[in-house]
Amino acid sequence: MMRSTPWQTQLGNAGLLLRLGTNEMPVDPLAEVARHAHRGDVEAQRVLFVAVAPALLPPLRMVLGPAHPDLEDVLQEALLALLHGLARFRGESSVLHFARRVATMRALDVRRRERATGRKLEHAREIHWPDPPTPREVVIADRRRRHLRDLLAELPEAQSDALAMRAVLGHSIDEIAEALDVPINTVRSRLRLAKAALRERIETDPSLGELLEESS
Amino acid sequence: MSRLEDDEARLDALLDVAARDLAVDGSPHAGDEALLARGIDATIARALASQARDVARRKRGTYGAVAAAVVVASASFALIEGARSERQTSEPHRTAVATAPRASTEITATAPPESTRAAEASQAPPLNGTPPSLEPTAAQLFAQANEARRRGDEALALRQYGALQRRFPRAPEASLSHVALARLYLDRLGDPAHALAEFDQYLAGSREGALDEETLVGRALALQRLGRAAEEKDAWQKLLAVFPNSLSTGRARARLLELH
């Protein structure tokens, strides 16, 4: 029989609490396993990766595109970055939240580098639509998606980080401020600049003006 | 509401819609379980490799550390290679890999037949047994990418050249890989624009200039296919000026005559 470590027990209890739908979970279920993983416990690292990796694929695909050829490599780099990043993790958010943020930042780095080197960014994709849209809706959604993704790669890092946290991770301004360790007004300012850049793209691309009308 | 506020609201709305579009891209794909299993195995191997390097660094000069690193290296390399080879197998097999029992945790997926599971388990690296090893070096990645390119596996070659450039951006192999990647785009993938970008990357970063001649020829060919005649002419003239004895001088002169 496999030995049970304290963090495994804690993880199991947390899972039970989650299943029961209670609010009695006092700590992040992954906090203890993350501490062991950071200290070099290979088994804890595997448990941590298995727990968080499925949640990292969505933000990676959102930033890189769903059929990016390096997705698997970037996933590995995100997991390694998470492991290294645990040294500075102080529990401001859940471990899962932190992991998704690390993965998103990693994916943004890849996109910026690809843009700098002129490497191809768009790849054929297979999208599984919940409700199959009309062809026109597909084209419009694809253009919106591509412009936002390109914008994330083009903006100055501080602005694109804030924009990614808002658009990819769905963070609130308060959460972004805490994650980036900057004042709330700084986040507002960065998002405003990012939106100004979006406006500029819209003004220089007539087809986007149409999109703006349709989205309002 | 002022016009400014109205604009702001519209931009917020557009951002919300685009964010929802992006979320569609983030939806799960078939084969995710296998991808995650491979990714986690490879990451564990790389983390172990990093730890082994730290240990070896601390014990630098001792034979024991070197021996440990070698043992770790061979096991880890085998693990990474094993994960890679899985990508080339059929989908049912990949599903079986994803469901092979590993330590106390598994990624949820359909259970394979018992015989398949046993066969996979026998191939799986022991978690608490021999520790895996150093991740591939820049030279190894370059060799693997070249090998994939030679046997016609363009997708794998693209990934490995990309991984080489990301993980070892300052290695000489990464510099050389720009030329290999450029030829791949130019000759196999019919993508002269990205070939040109890779050739330019090589020229921008290379100090040795080992492949300058090949790069100048490749640039000219890429520009020819892009129909950028003036730049193509410059490229051929530069080749003739810098490498007057190049094997491609005949081709360059012939092309210059056509462009004249």
Boltz contact constraints between the chains, C-beta under 6 A:
constraints:
  - contact:
      token1: [A, 2]
      token2: [B, 104]
      max_distance: 6.0
  - contact:
      token1: [A, 40]
      token2: [B, 51]
      max_distance: 6.0
  - contact:
      token1: [A, 46]
      token2: [B, 44]
      max_distance: 6.0
  - contact:
      token1: [A, 46]
      token2: [B, 103]
      max_distance: 6.0
  - contact:
      token1: [A, 47]
      token2: [B, 105]
      max_distance: 6.0
  - contact:
      token1: [A, 49]
      token2: [B, 40]
      max_distance: 6.0
  - contact:
      token1: [A, 50]
      token2: [B, 105]
      max_distance: 6.0
  - contact:
      token1: [A, 53]
      token2: [B, 36]
      max_distance: 6.0
  - contact:
      token1: [A, 53]
      token2: [B, 40]
      max_distance: 6.0
  - contact:
      token1: [A, 58]
      token2: [B, 26]
      max_distance: 6.0
  - contact:
      token1: [A, 61]
      token2: [B, 25]
      max_distance: 6.0
  - contact:
      token1: [A, 61]
      token2: [B, 26]
      max_distance: 6.0
  - contact:
      token1: [A, 62]
      token2: [B, 22]
      max_distance: 6.0
  - contact:
      token1: [A, 62]
      token2: [B, 25]
      max_distance: 6.0
  - contact:
      token1: [A, 62]
      token2: [B, 26]
      max_distance: 6.0
  - contact:
      token1: [A, 66]
      token2: [B, 25]
      max_distance: 6.0
  - contact:
      token1: [A, 69]
      token2: [B, 158]
      max_distance: 6.0
  - contact:
      token1: [A, 69]
      token2: [B, 159]
      max_distance: 6.0
  - contact:
      token1: [A, 70]
      token2: [B, 162]
      max_distance: 6.0
  - contact:
      token1: [A, 72]
      token2: [B, 35]
      max_distance: 6.0
  - contact:
      token1: [A, 72]
      token2: [B, 39]
      max_distance: 6.0
  - contact:
      token1: [A, 73]
      token2: [B, 163]
      max_distance: 6.0
  - contact:
      token1: [A, 75]
      token2: [B, 39]
      max_distance: 6.0
  - contact:
      token1: [A, 76]
      token2: [B, 39]
      max_distance: 6.0
  - contact:
      token1: [A, 76]
      token2: [B, 42]
      max_distance: 6.0
  - contact:
      token1: [A, 76]
      token2: [B, 43]
      max_distance: 6.0
  - contact:
      token1: [A, 79]
      token2: [B, 43]
      max_distance: 6.0
  - contact:
      token1: [A, 80]
      token2: [B, 43]
      max_distance: 6.0
  - contact:
      token1: [A, 83]
      token2: [B, 47]
      max_distance: 6.0
  - contact:
      token1: [A, 117]
      token2: [B, 201]
      max_distance: 6.0
  - contact:
      token1: [A, 118]
      token2: [B, 197]
      max_distance: 6.0
  - contact:
      token1: [A, 120]
      token2: [B, 194]
      max_distance: 6.0
  - contact:
      token1: [A, 127]
      token2: [B, 24]
      max_distance: 6.0
  - contact:
      token1: [A, 128]
      token2: [B, 27]
      max_distance: 6.0
  - contact:
      token1: [A, 141]
      token2: [B, 21]
      max_distance: 6.0
  - contact:
      token1: [A, 144]
      token2: [B, 18]
      max_distance: 6.0
  - contact:
      token1: [A, 144]
      token2: [B, 21]
      max_distance: 6.0
  - contact:
      token1: [A, 145]
      token2: [B, 21]
      max_distance: 6.0
  - contact:
      token1: [A, 145]
      token2: [B, 22]
      max_distance: 6.0
  - contact:
      token1: [A, 148]
      token2: [B, 18]
      max_distance: 6.0
  - contact:
      token1: [A, 167]
      token2: [B, 15]
      max_distance: 6.0
  - contact:
      token1: [A, 167]
      token2: [B, 19]
      max_distance: 6.0
  - contact:
      token1: [A, 195]
      token2: [B, 11]
      max_distance: 6.0
  - contact:
      token1: [A, 198]
      token2: [B, 11]
      max_distance: 6.0
  - contact:
      token1: [A, 212]
      token2: [B, 10]
      max_distance: 6.0
  - contact:
      token1: [A, 212]
      token2: [B, 14]
      max_distance: 6.0
  - contact:
      token1: [A, 215]
      token2: [B, 13]
      max_distance: 6.0
  - contact:
      token1: [A, 215]
      token2: [B, 14]
      max_distance: 6.0
  - contact:
      token1: [A, 215]
      token2: [B, 17]
      max_distance: 6.0
  - contact:
      token1: [A, 216]
      token2: [B, 10]
      max_distance: 6.0
  - contact:
      token1: [A, 216]
      token2: [B, 13]
      max_distance: 6.0
